[in-house]
Amino acid sequence: MGSTSLERRLLGEVAHVVDRVASWAVGLAVAVLSIVLPIPGQAYEAATDLLRVLFSVACGAAAWAGRRWRWPLIVLGSAACVLFGQWHVLAVATYYVVTAAPRRRLVPVYVAAATVLVTARPVLAPPGEGWSLEEVGAYLVWAVVLPLVAGLWVGARRQVLAALRERAERLEREQAARAEQARAQERTRIAREMHDVVAHRVSLIVLHAGALEVSVPDERTAAEIASIRATGREALANLREVLGVLRTQESPDGHAPPPSLADLDRLLGQSRSAGLRVRRRDEGAPRPVPEAAQRAAYRVVQEALTNVHKHVGACDVDVVLCYGPGGLEVIVDNGPPAGPRPAESLPGGGLGLLGLRERVTLLGGRLRTSPSAEGGFTVTARLPLERVEEPA
């Protein structure tokens, strides 16, 4: 649909240029023909006086502006027909009158008047400059009939093209509406399946964790189970927020607010309870951070810690927030594993870092990931703090 709109715009610009060039060409041709064509009964030298040249220039200017103002062209065409016996100015006037769609009701009146003018020219012409009957018939054909046929054809073609253009635009609008409806239905289907599958499974995890929490005698085990239960409840809340966005395309009111840097300590605490040795360090003078940048920074730390849990296990992790003049830099650096890697790799889609990169890029920032020689991994995100807007 975008390429079709671009092609239509280019064709419109080309047609506009062609129309401007055609107006100048018609005006120049009328002016030249008014000077070059001979006048019946006069020598060529006697017919090229200053008055004739000025009249020819006026006819050319009227032909150039004939698409906007037709009455000057009609008057000058009638005068050229009567005074000089020339038909080309009247022919241009006939064409413009016929092709003017808002003035279509005046076409029969104009054609009748032009026919009477050409027919009466032998009577109105000066002595010695009259036309014969054959010349009257030829002038009627060239000045009235042929421009009338051409104008009617061009006018009908313009109406057909306008109707086709309107139909194409209507079909594009309908196609866009159907595509949006299909996207909405697909979002609803995805939200329903996520609710039926993922939310159900996470709810079972939370329920089983709650049952185990009250039945185990070991306090340390109970604390770990409580952490699992709290993480599952938070996952349900986040899942409910995502499902609301899928259904409505907007963040639904009444849900928990999106995470920010104020929730970062709680996130680090959850990772510590899961076995990671996480240290946080803030560098530079803290500055106000837009909400979009805060969410992006939180998601960067969350995704980096999730990858550590999945692929590394227990290790040392440094989370650094650097407030600089150019923006906020978030660094998550994990060292090599302190023990055996996780025996069972958690399932993942492999799109976490890709999604982070897209989120950071939308805010005008950059994301860089690099492994270390010791077996660690570093995730660095640079987020601008000036003119940060909500991504569409």
Secondary structure, DSSP 8 states (H G I E B T S, - for coil): -HHHHHHHHHHHHHHHHHHHHHHHHHHHHHHHHHHHS--TTS-HHHH-SHHHHHHHHHHHHHHHTTTT--HHHHHHHHHIIIII---HHHHHHHHHHHH-GGGGGGHHHHHHHHHHHHHTHHHHS-TT----HHHHHHHHIIIIIHHHHHHHHHHHHHHHHHHHHHHHHHHHHHHHHHHHHHHHHHHHHHHHHHIIIIIHHHHHHHHHHHHHHTT---HHHHHHHHHHHHHHHHHHHHHHHHHHHHHHSS--TTS-----GGGHHHHHHHHHHTT-EEEEEEES------HHHHHHHHHHHHHHHHHHHHHT-S-EEEEEEEEETTEEEEEEEE-S-SS---SS-----S-HHHHHHHHHHHTT-EEEEEE-TTS-EEEEEEE--SS-----
